[in-house]
Amino acid sequence: MSRRPISPREAKRMQARMKQIELEGVEEVIIRFADKETVVYNPTVVKTFIPGMMESDTFQVVGAGTDRPRGEESAVVGVTVTDSDVELVVAQTGASEEEARKALEEENGDLAGAIVKLKTK
């Protein structure tokens, strides 16, 4: 079944009705492929939709993605923090290695989040 093209006038009218909301409290977004998953921890997610048109919902996900084998459970405790990540956070913030590692674990391995967290302390 083919869809008819949208006229410029119709497109402008739809754009005027379009709403965007940022979804609060999103902990992770998982994108599943046949052989792996990409996980985005602590993402910023914006939902764009046109009221009355349920099939038009669009989600924009912003954050660092991590690949893992498909079906592996996510666990904050299982976040891998590398020594190079710790060194980078220490260099950027002047924090101790222990503080840097703790901040990285609390931020699920997100370098920028750990740096911001330590700089705003």
N, CA, C and O of each residue as an XYZ file, in Angstrom:
484
protein
N       0.848     -1.164      0.000
C       0.000      0.000      0.000
C       0.900      1.236      0.000
O       1.728      1.396      0.896
N       0.748      2.095     -0.980
C       1.588      3.287     -1.065
C       0.890      4.459     -0.390
O      -0.337      4.559     -0.366
N       1.717      5.337      0.154
C       1.189      6.537      0.805
C       1.234      7.685     -0.182
O       2.133      7.759     -1.020
N       0.284      8.561     -0.084
C       0.275      9.716     -0.964
C       1.281     10.748     -0.458
O       1.514     10.846      0.747
N       1.866     11.504     -1.353
C       2.821     12.530     -0.932
C       2.129     13.621     -0.119
O       0.945     13.898     -0.312
N       2.879     14.232      0.785
C       2.340     15.313      1.607
C       2.648     16.638      0.914
O       3.785     16.905      0.524
N       1.622     17.451      0.773
C       1.811     18.753      0.133
C       2.577     19.686      1.078
O       2.539     19.490      2.293
N       3.263     20.686      0.548
C       3.976     21.646      1.401
C       3.056     22.312      2.434
O       3.460     22.549      3.572
N       1.836     22.607      2.030
C       0.868     23.223      2.952
C       0.544     22.277      4.102
O       0.510     22.681      5.264
N       0.306     21.001      3.760
C       0.022     19.989      4.779
C       1.212     19.802      5.716
O       1.040     19.664      6.927
N       2.415     19.799      5.154
C       3.629     19.636      5.960
C       3.779     20.776      6.949
O       4.128     20.539      8.106
N       3.522     22.012      6.523
C       3.610     23.166      7.427
C       2.574     23.063      8.538
O       2.867     23.370      9.693
N       1.378     22.636      8.197
C       0.307     22.495      9.183
C       0.667     21.422     10.214
O       0.437     21.599     11.411
N       1.234     20.309      9.740
C       1.644     19.239     10.656
C       2.786     19.711     11.558
O       2.800     19.404     12.750
N       3.733     20.447     11.002
C       4.861     20.950     11.779
C       4.375     21.899     12.869
O       4.912     21.891     13.977
N       3.380     22.706     12.573
C       2.837     23.638     13.562
C       2.178     22.896     14.722
O       2.186     23.385     15.852
N       1.611     21.722     14.455
C       0.950     20.928     15.496
C       1.924     20.049     16.272
O       1.580     19.516     17.327
N       3.145     19.896     15.749
C       4.128     18.989     16.331
C       4.523     19.422     17.746
O       4.741     20.607     17.994
N       4.612     18.484     18.652
C       4.989     18.737     20.044
C       6.253     17.951     20.366
O       6.470     16.860     19.840
N       7.086     18.520     21.240
C       8.286     17.836     21.708
C       8.301     17.882     23.223
O       8.067     18.924     23.834
N       8.583     16.723     23.821
C       8.736     16.678     25.271
C       9.978     15.859     25.593
O      10.267     14.863     24.931
N      10.708     16.289     26.617
C      11.856     15.516     27.073
C      11.352     14.521     28.114
O      10.677     14.899     29.072
N      11.682     13.262     27.920
C      11.260     12.216     28.843
C      12.224     12.198     30.032
O      13.433     12.053     29.853
N      11.692     12.343     31.227
C      12.505     12.392     32.434
C      12.670     10.996     33.038
O      11.779     10.154     32.922
N      13.803     10.760     33.675
C      14.018      9.518     34.409
C      14.401      8.317     33.566
O      14.358      7.190     34.061
N      14.775      8.516     32.314
C      15.164      7.389     31.464
C      16.537      6.895     31.916
O      17.495      7.667     31.940
N      16.639      5.619     32.274
C      17.892      5.047     32.762
C      18.735      4.457     31.644
O      19.962      4.553     31.664
N      18.071      3.846     30.665
C      18.806      3.267     29.547
C      17.885      3.064     28.360
O      16.671      2.925     28.503
N      18.500      3.049     27.179
C      17.794      2.734     25.940
C      18.563      1.586     25.303
O      19.787      1.646     25.188
N      17.862      0.549     24.892
C      18.495     -0.623     24.289
C      18.037     -0.740     22.844
O      16.840     -0.753     22.557
N      19.011     -0.826     21.933
C      18.720     -1.050     20.519
C      19.209     -2.455     20.207
O      20.404     -2.731     20.310
N      18.294     -3.353     19.824
C      18.635     -4.763     19.602
C      18.859     -5.045     18.128
O      18.067     -4.659     17.269
N      19.961     -5.728     17.863
C      20.282     -6.232     16.530
C      20.224     -7.748     16.608
O      20.009     -8.299     17.687
N      20.410     -8.432     15.491
C      20.360     -9.892     15.476
C      21.440    -10.504     16.368
O      21.207    -11.529     17.009
N      22.621     -9.881     16.411
C      23.747    -10.490     17.126
C      24.263     -9.682     18.312
O      25.144    -10.161     19.027
N      23.751     -8.477     18.549
C      24.251     -7.646     19.641
C      23.190     -6.633     20.057
O      22.135     -6.521     19.432
N      23.491     -5.904     21.118
C      22.653     -4.809     21.580
C      23.542     -3.580     21.779
O      24.697     -3.699     22.187
N      23.000     -2.422     21.492
C      23.669     -1.170     21.833
C      22.865     -0.559     22.963
O      21.659     -0.346     22.846
N      23.559     -0.279     24.067
C      22.898      0.268     25.247
C      23.383      1.693     25.460
O      24.585      1.957     25.447
N      22.449      2.602     25.655
C      22.768      3.988     25.973
C      22.299      4.218     27.407
O      21.099      4.219     27.682
N      23.262      4.414     28.326
C      22.945      4.645     29.727
C      22.734      6.125     29.980
O      23.431      6.963     29.408
N      21.779      6.447     30.830
C      21.458      7.820     31.216
C      21.327      8.758     30.008
O      21.960      9.813     29.969
N      20.514      8.374     29.033
C      20.405      9.205     27.832
C      19.459     10.388     28.036
O      18.655     10.411     28.968
N      19.575     11.347     27.156
C      18.559     12.388     27.029
C      17.644     11.899     25.915
O      18.100     11.609     24.809
N      16.357     11.809     26.211
C      15.398     11.301     25.227
C      14.315     12.350     25.014
O      13.684     12.813     25.964
N      14.109     12.718     23.744
C      13.073     13.681     23.375
C      12.064     12.959     22.480
O      12.427     12.322     21.491
N      10.806     13.076     22.852
C       9.728     12.466     22.064
C       9.062     13.573     21.249
O       8.644     14.597     21.790
N       8.971     13.347     19.945
C       8.311     14.282     19.044
C       7.065     13.585     18.506
O       7.128     12.445     18.045
N       5.929     14.288     18.571
C       4.691     13.670     18.109
C       3.717     14.738     17.642
O       3.861     15.922     17.944
N       2.729     14.284     16.903
C       1.638     15.147     16.473
C       0.382     14.610     17.153
O      -0.032     13.484     16.877
N      -0.221     15.388     18.026
C      -1.423     14.913     18.717
C      -2.469     14.410     17.725
O      -2.754     15.059     16.719
N      -3.026     13.259     18.023
C      -4.040     12.664     17.156
C      -3.477     11.735     16.093
O      -4.242     11.076     15.389
N      -2.161     11.666     15.962
C      -1.529     10.784     14.968
C      -0.551      9.865     15.709
O       0.643     10.155     15.791
N      -1.059      8.777     16.235
C      -0.245      7.896     17.078
C       0.939      7.286     16.335
O       1.975      7.040     16.953
N       0.828      7.037     15.049
C       1.923      6.407     14.308
C       3.069      7.363     14.020
O       4.065      6.958     13.420
N       2.956      8.626     14.432
C       3.983      9.605     14.091
C       4.997      9.852     15.207
O       5.846     10.732     15.061
N       4.942      9.115     16.307
C       5.894      9.334     17.397
C       7.319      9.059     16.934
O       7.589      8.049     16.284
N       8.230      9.974     17.278
C       9.642      9.840     16.961
C      10.413     10.088     18.245
O      10.086     10.999     19.007
N      11.441      9.277     18.488
C      12.255      9.432     19.686
C      13.679      9.762     19.282
O      14.264      9.090     18.432
N      14.236     10.801     19.896
C      15.627     11.178     19.670
C      16.383     10.824     20.934
O      16.047     11.298     22.020
N      17.415      9.985     20.794
C      18.207      9.512     21.925
C      19.606     10.096     21.798
O      20.262      9.939     20.769
N      20.063     10.776     22.860
C      21.388     11.369     22.865
C      22.161     10.808     24.049
O      21.714     10.900     25.192
N      23.323     10.228     23.771
C      24.170      9.668     24.823
C      25.185      8.721     24.223
O      25.126      8.393     23.038
N      26.111      8.289     25.048
C      27.156      7.367     24.588
C      26.616      5.942     24.600
O      26.088      5.481     25.612
N      26.749      5.247     23.475
C      26.287      3.868     23.370
C      27.407      2.879     23.607
O      28.565      3.127     23.270
N      27.041      1.753     24.194
C      27.984      0.673     24.466
C      27.426     -0.608     23.863
O      26.272     -0.957     24.111
N      28.234     -1.313     23.072
C      27.786     -2.593     22.504
C      28.031     -3.711     23.500
O      28.996     -3.693     24.264
N      27.123     -4.695     23.468
C      27.260     -5.890     24.301
C      26.592     -7.043     23.578
O      25.780     -6.819     22.680
N      26.923     -8.288     23.957
C      26.248     -9.432     23.339
C      24.749     -9.372     23.627
O      24.327     -8.908     24.686
N      23.973     -9.835     22.693
C      22.517     -9.780     22.854
C      22.062    -10.647     24.023
O      22.542    -11.764     24.215
N      21.124    -10.104     24.800
C      20.544    -10.843     25.904
C      21.272    -10.678     27.220
O      20.788    -11.152     28.248
N      22.419    -10.020     27.221
C      23.161     -9.810     28.470
C      22.399     -8.797     29.313
O      21.996     -7.750     28.805
N      22.199     -9.090     30.579
C      21.469     -8.184     31.454
C      22.289     -6.954     31.753
O      23.508     -7.024     31.907
N      21.611     -5.825     31.833
C      22.321     -4.607     32.219
C      22.359     -4.537     33.732
O      21.386     -4.869     34.410
N      23.475     -4.109     34.243
C      23.619     -3.948     35.678
C      24.608     -2.828     35.934
O      25.725     -2.836     35.417
N      24.191     -1.885     36.725
C      25.066     -0.767     37.040
C      26.320     -1.285     37.716
O      27.407     -0.748     37.504
N      26.182     -2.323     38.529
C      27.315     -2.897     39.224
C      28.327     -3.453     38.233
O      29.526     -3.455     38.513
N      27.861     -3.927     37.071
C      28.732     -4.548     36.090
C      29.413     -3.575     35.133
O      30.023     -4.007     34.156
N      29.322     -2.284     35.390
C      29.953     -1.307     34.500
C      31.462     -1.478     34.567
O      32.040     -1.522     35.652
N      32.097     -1.574     33.408
C      33.547     -1.709     33.346
C      34.166     -0.319     33.287
O      33.907      0.458     32.369
N      34.989     -0.028     34.286
C      35.694      1.251     34.338
C      37.159      0.948     34.080
O      37.808      0.255     34.864
N      37.675      1.468     32.982
C      39.073      1.191     32.632
C      40.007      2.178     33.322
O      39.599      3.268     33.722
N      41.267      1.775     33.453
C      42.273      2.646     34.063
C      42.456      3.919     33.245
O      42.683      4.990     33.808
N      42.359      3.809     31.915
C      42.525      5.004     31.077
C      41.377      5.988     31.299
O      41.585      7.201     31.249
N      40.148      5.468     31.547
C      39.018      6.349     31.862
C      39.266      7.072     33.180
O      39.020      8.273     33.298
N      39.758      6.328     34.172
C      40.046      6.916     35.487
C      41.118      8.000     35.340
O      40.984      9.089     35.899
N      42.180      7.700     34.587
C      43.259      8.670     34.383
C      42.748      9.942     33.713
O      43.153     11.045     34.079
N      41.864      9.790     32.740
C      41.308     10.953     32.045
C      40.489     11.817     33.000
O      40.612     13.041     32.988
N      39.658     11.186     33.823
C      38.836     11.933     34.776
C      39.723     12.634     35.800
O      39.463     13.783     36.158
N      40.772     11.954     36.278
C      41.711     12.565     37.225
C      42.378     13.782     36.582
O      42.488     14.832     37.215
N      42.821     13.649     35.337
C      43.490     14.748     34.636
C      42.557     15.945     34.435
O      42.992     17.094     34.520
N      41.297     15.681     34.172
C      40.341     16.760     33.906
C      39.829     17.437     35.172
O      39.450     18.608     35.142
N      39.817     16.698     36.296
C      39.173     17.230     37.504
C      40.131     17.474     38.667
O      39.832     18.258     39.567
N      41.286     16.799     38.647
C      42.203     16.911     39.778
C      41.781     16.050     40.961
O      42.363     16.148     42.041
N      40.772     15.210     40.762
C      40.299     14.328     41.830
C      41.276     13.160     42.007
O      42.130     12.913     41.155
N      41.132     12.453     43.121
C      41.952     11.266     43.340
C      41.447     10.140     42.436
O      40.339     10.209     41.904
N      42.278      9.098     42.267
C      41.857      7.965     41.431
C      40.622      7.302     42.021
O      39.730      6.881     41.284
N      40.566      7.208     43.338
C      39.422      6.579     44.001
C      38.140      7.378     43.744
O      37.095      6.798     43.452
N      38.220      8.703     43.852
C      37.052      9.549     43.585
C      36.627      9.439     42.125
O      35.436      9.376     41.821
N      37.608      9.418     41.224
C      37.314      9.320     39.801
C      36.628      7.993     39.477
O      35.638      7.965     38.746
N      37.153      6.900     40.020
C      36.562      5.576     39.776
C      35.130      5.526     40.303
O      34.233      5.016     39.631
N      34.917      6.061     41.515
C      33.578      6.051     42.118
C      32.600      6.862     41.260
O      31.472      6.432     41.022
N      33.045      8.045     40.796
C      32.181      8.884     39.960
C      31.840      8.177     38.651
O      30.699      8.246     38.195
N      32.808      7.502     38.044
C      32.553      6.755     36.806
C      31.552      5.627     37.038
O      30.678      5.396     36.202
N      31.668      4.932     38.151
C      30.720      3.844     38.461
C      29.323      4.405     38.683
O      28.340      3.834     38.212
N      29.231      5.532     39.404
C      27.921      6.150     39.659
C      27.284      6.667     38.375
O      26.059      6.712     38.261
N      28.108      7.054     37.415
C      27.611      7.567     36.136
C      27.567      6.485     35.055
O      27.449      6.799     33.870
N      27.659      5.229     35.450
C      27.575      4.096     34.520
C      28.630      4.160     33.430
O      28.369      3.791     32.285
N      29.828      4.628     33.784
C      30.926      4.672     32.833
C      30.939      5.894     31.936
O      31.795      5.995     31.057
N      30.019      6.822     32.132
C      29.929      8.024     31.304
C      31.017      9.012     31.728
O      30.954      9.583     32.817
N      32.019      9.211     30.855
C      33.147     10.088     31.173
C      32.696     11.520     31.445
O      33.073     12.111     32.457
N      31.895     12.072     30.551
C      31.456     13.462     30.705
C      30.650     13.638     31.988
O      30.821     14.624     32.705
N      29.782     12.689     32.270
C      28.966     12.771     33.489
C      29.824     12.740     34.743
O      29.565     13.478     35.694
N      30.854     11.882     34.750
C      31.746     11.785     35.908
C      32.542     13.074     36.080
O      32.720     13.550     37.201
N      33.017     13.638     34.978
C      33.784     14.885     35.053
C      32.912     16.020     35.576
O      33.330     16.769     36.460
N      31.713     16.149     35.041
C      30.802     17.203     35.495
C      30.465     17.015     36.980
O      30.432     17.978     37.746
N      30.220     15.785     37.364
C      29.878     15.481     38.760
C      31.000     15.924     39.693
O      30.740     16.552     40.719
N      32.240     15.605     39.347
C      33.354     15.955     40.199
C      33.674     17.453     40.170
O      34.097     18.012     41.182
N      33.480     18.093     39.047
C      33.757     19.528     38.956
C      32.715     20.363     39.687
O      33.006     21.483     40.106
N      31.508     19.838     39.845
C      30.444     20.599     40.523
C      30.353     20.272     42.005
O      29.461     20.776     42.687
N      31.240     19.453     42.512
C      31.235     19.121     43.946
C      31.672     20.280     44.771
O      31.728     20.179     45.996
